[in-house]
């Protein structure tokens, strides 16, 4: 009915433009009631502003943050990416100072060493263009930009290999979500989706290589993961890149480990089945 009531918006009643002129017969209405309706969520309802003080420039600012326990977990991808029903939690895991550009994953937000502070000031803050816009929710494009800035900061401040690998991993997850939510009606949808998937694989490859390196040089926990969890992640990534020898080694280590609990060993067995299916296809 949008064509019949185009002027309702100026009265604050634009939402009524979708009203149906004629009601459906009672029989059809009853059938419609029995059809499952996908829930509609307002992403903003799951967020709040958390205040941070930038360790580089002392600027105080608010960052959109997911309310604890609000989003319902639907499942976990093979490479440990969590999927929630109402929103993509990963879009809000980056903390970025709008004044100087210092950007970091929430896990790593802490005072920096004098050397790191100097490096960020010289290489990021000195040329960063301050942002004043405030977003109620983040699009995938915005989230991807923030993760890129996060990675640039980690490189500049000479962060650990594990931190850079973790940023790459989560950036890959963001790109996966971007592809999953890409509007199929856009022009050249297939080309755009292919580009996003290729970029996702690039970030996951860097995550894989970074974690392999960190595994032999850093201690645990690493990015919140114990050794067993990291080996599982590496096995999952290796399967994706068809490096089955690495995956076999990691899975075998988990199954033989006295430190791995039964749940993780079950997941390793499931991963082994996935690998066998990939190898056979």
Phi, psi and omega in degrees: 000012182300326182288335182275334185232056185287343186264005183292336183302322183290347176262005182078017183242029181302330181293345180275355182294345180267006179298145179273133182295316181243135178287149177286155174301154183303322183297317182292323179297321180295321179294320181297327181296332183275353180280135179295136180246125180292132180295144178251127183245143172265106186305326183298333181293342182264005186239158171211165179269122175254133185271134177233153172246120185296128180285353179265312185241001179066013179285134177264133183207161179257141178238138177295127186225143180282131178295132182300128175079001183279319184276134182270125180287126178267325182173182182228131178291169182305323182265025173076010176289123180281144176239125181248155185289317192269333183195166175268104184301327182300337180296340187245023182262005180252133178251121186227120179289122182286348183268313185247348177090000177296123187225137186205154172293149183304327180299330186254011180285109183195165176303142180261159175291158178304323180294314179296318179301316180298317181295319179292318179298317184286325189254342180243298187297326184297333183238004183288135177268115184301146179247139180244344183292145180239128181253136178288321176223158181258134171282168177294326178297317178296316179299318180297319178298319181293322178293324177296317178295323178298315180294320178299318178296318181297321178292314182298316183278001180062051178292167181296155178301323181295322179295314180295322178295320181294321176298316179297319179300310183290331175293319175300320178296320179297318178295325176296316177297322178300316179294321181294330183256010180293132181291119182291348182273352183289158179293138179056047181304313184298319180294317180295318180295319178298318179297317180296316180295322178296319179293322176302314181296325178297315180291321179294325177297317178294324177297314180302309181294322179294318179290325176300317180292314182296328182302329182262357184235344184240163180264184181242154001290151182241113182057035180083002182254141171277179185298320181296316180295319178297317179296323176297314179301315180297322178296317180296316179295319180299321178297319179299328179265006179060032173264073190291335178293319177294315180299318179298318180296315182294316181295317178299321178296320179295314182294333180267352185283134176283340182277339181284131179280173185295325180296315180293323178293324176295319179295323178295322178294319177297321179295323178297322178294320177299316180299315181298323179292319179295319182293328182277345183278000000 
